[in-house]
Amino acid sequence: MSDIARSNRFYIGVFGRRNSGKSSLVNAIAGQDVSIVSDVAGTTTDVVWKNIELPGVGAAVIADTAGYDDEGTLGEMRIKRTMQVVQRIDLALIVVCSNPDDVTVEREWIRVFSESSIPFILLFGRCDESEKETATQWSNKLSYNILPVSAKNKEGIDILLKQIADIYIKDDNLEDITEGLVKNGDTVVLVMPQDAQAPKGRLIQPQVVTLRNLLDKHCLSMCCAPEELEQMLSTLCAPPSLIITDSQVFAQVKALTPPQTKLTSFSVLMARYKGDIEVFRAGADILVNLPSNAHILIAEACSHIPQNEDIGRVKLPRMLRKRLGEDLKIDVVGGNDFPEDLTPYDIIIHCGACMFTRRHVMSRIRRAKAQHIPITNYGIAIAALTGILDRVVY
């Protein structure tokens, strides 16, 4: 279970006021001391992430957040971190406590989750310490059902886990990464450069996910580096049904691809697996017609130390300037450093997001659309910039 990438896990965030019992609830769900628990309000000062295995869900990640009623300059920074969690989660647990005299902040967080299409469960977190009637009062105030739970004596935890599993089943929207492109018995060639960007001794996540998918479909899957593609094709008695390549060698691979063979890239597959392929495709049409002084944001999901010929920081900017002009202004961000204000940019080019969940990618797409900024994806952008997008299947 520990080997499962976080991008393939179900994300759960725990939210509530300071000292509402969030950390105790996280520990109760995880079955171990994950978060520090004390009676001092504001004990949790940063987001705590924990990989867990949940019944009916499998591999999950649970996030313990700072109180959303935190105060002061540091409190504002903690709340900002908490808001970043919202972009990543598949389910929110909202923990309430004490008397519901003022439910304004809870109503606001319910609005945030509702507008982001994130399912949520409301919990009364300390039913062993207060009268259970308080849960009813909360329900009446918020017009939502409140589940009483106790981290101390585990009351209500089984019911909570069942509700989480039910939501997971309804919200399990991961699609087949090669859906509609291959069928049982098809021959597929995967072209994977082994350059400075390739991790030592392992494959990158999109390659792993795609290869496993093809094996599950009983496809005849063959892997090679770009330098060996011509030789591999010559050994086949018939052209392969599909070639999947790394986007950075799109043009090279396209030149060797037989006319009857479909062509795509790992990044293009990730674009529809983790995002909205039609939005990315429309963004590519805008990209190739941008003026030479356009302002472009390149967004990477992971934070890493750039290597020589880094795709996001070197190769893609080089391609953009060759196609559009040397006067382009290009900013590159990584990880969670995605600007709140996107209006200075003419377009966003996002990586394949193998390190993000689909909901995280979709939250960025929604933010871009809300600010009327087009967005596309590495693979779609590279195919458009090299003039082969019409040859690529998605």
Secondary structure by P-SEA (a helix, b strand, c coil): ccccccccbbbbbbbbccccaaaaaaaaaacccccccccccccccbbbbbbbcccccccbbbbbbcccccccaaaaaaaaaaaaaaacccbbbbbbbcccccaaaaaaaaaaaaaacbbbbbbcccccccccaaaaaaaaaacbbbbbbbcccccaaaaaaaaaaaaaaaacccccccccccccbbbbbbbbbbccccccccccaaaaaaaaaaaaaccbbbbbcccaaaaaaaaccccccbbbccccaaaaaaaaccccbbbbcaaaaaaaacccaaaaaaaaaaaaacccbbbbbbbbccccccccccccccaaaaaaaacccccbbbbbbcccccccccccccbbbbcccccccaaaaaaaaaaaaaacbbbbcaaaaaaaaacccccccc
